[in-house]
Amino acid sequence: MFLVVNQLTWTICVQHSRFDILKVPNVQYFTTEVNLPGIAFSGDAIMNSRYKAMPFMGDTLDFSPMEIQMNVQEDMSNYREIHDWMTGIGFPETPQQFADAMTDAQNEKFTANKGSTSNKNALTSDATLTILTNKNNPVLRVLFRNIYPTSLSGLSFDTKDTEAQNMTAAVTFNYDLYEIEVL
């Protein structure tokens, strides 16, 4: 008697991807690296038996933050898009900055039901990571729901360096969840 086990084999490695966030279009073309965040259970339970405490699966999913690396444009427009988005959420100087961000959210159609200050989605966006084959054909789409930036790295301007090098910035995002769709 033979036991046949289903095996998952990949014949082509994932090599290419395309990433875009609806709210900040300039980021799409200059993104050089995107991570597919991890996912883990939290709230692990322990079932006690007479002889051993046995772990039992958790009941809540935790999604790790998503991080991207991007080349900063010469006019810093993609950096400023993320900066202005975060400033609108945090309004560090005046409450008017938040009001302006809400007005912008009402005028743009990024997610449904925007514009209400009680709606947390007013300052979020959806994002898509498209995984491509080695022939640049889409094979998977990862949709991030209600994404928003939580961290934007600083930029280091160095006048000692004589060779022109691209400046890069790191951006960290939180989101509600992500879904993977086979295309």
Secondary structure as the mmCIF struct_conf table of DSSP 4:
data_model
#
loop_
_struct_conf.conf_type_id
_struct_conf.id
_struct_conf.beg_label_comp_id
_struct_conf.beg_label_asym_id
_struct_conf.beg_label_seq_id
_struct_conf.end_label_comp_id
_struct_conf.end_label_asym_id
_struct_conf.end_label_seq_id
BEND BEND1 THR A 11 ILE A 12
STRN STRN1 HIS A 16 ILE A 21
TURN_TY1_P TURN_TY1_P1 LEU A 22 LYS A 23
HELX_RH_AL_P HELX_RH_AL_P1 PRO A 25 GLN A 28
TURN_TY1_P TURN_TY1_P2 TYR A 29 PHE A 30
STRN STRN2 THR A 31 VAL A 34
STRN STRN3 ILE A 39 SER A 42
BEND BEND2 GLY A 43 GLY A 43
STRN STRN4 ALA A 45 ASN A 48
BEND BEND3 ARG A 50 TYR A 51
STRN STRN5 ALA A 53 PHE A 56
BEND BEND4 ASP A 59 ASP A 59
STRN STRN6 THR A 60 PHE A 63
HELX_LH_PP_P HELX_LH_PP_P1 SER A 64 PRO A 65
STRN STRN7 MET A 66 ASN A 71
HELX_LH_PP_P HELX_LH_PP_P2 VAL A 72 GLN A 73
TURN_TY1_P TURN_TY1_P3 GLU A 74 ASP A 75
HELX_RH_AL_P HELX_RH_AL_P2 SER A 77 GLY A 90
BEND BEND5 PRO A 92 GLU A 93
HELX_RH_AL_P HELX_RH_AL_P3 PRO A 95 ASN A 107
BEND BEND6 GLU A 108 GLU A 108
BEND BEND7 PHE A 110 THR A 111
TURN_TY1_P TURN_TY1_P4 ALA A 112 GLY A 115
TURN_TY1_P TURN_TY1_P5 THR A 117 SER A 118
HELX_RH_3T_P HELX_RH_3T_P1 LYS A 120 LEU A 123
STRN STRN8 SER A 125 LEU A 132
TURN_TY1_P TURN_TY1_P6 ASN A 134 LYS A 135
BEND BEND8 ASN A 136 ASN A 136
STRN STRN9 PRO A 138 LEU A 152
BEND BEND9 THR A 159 LYS A 160
BEND BEND10 GLU A 163 GLU A 163
STRN STRN10 THR A 168 ASN A 174
BEND BEND11 ASP A 176 ASP A 176
STRN STRN11 LEU A 177 VAL A 182
#
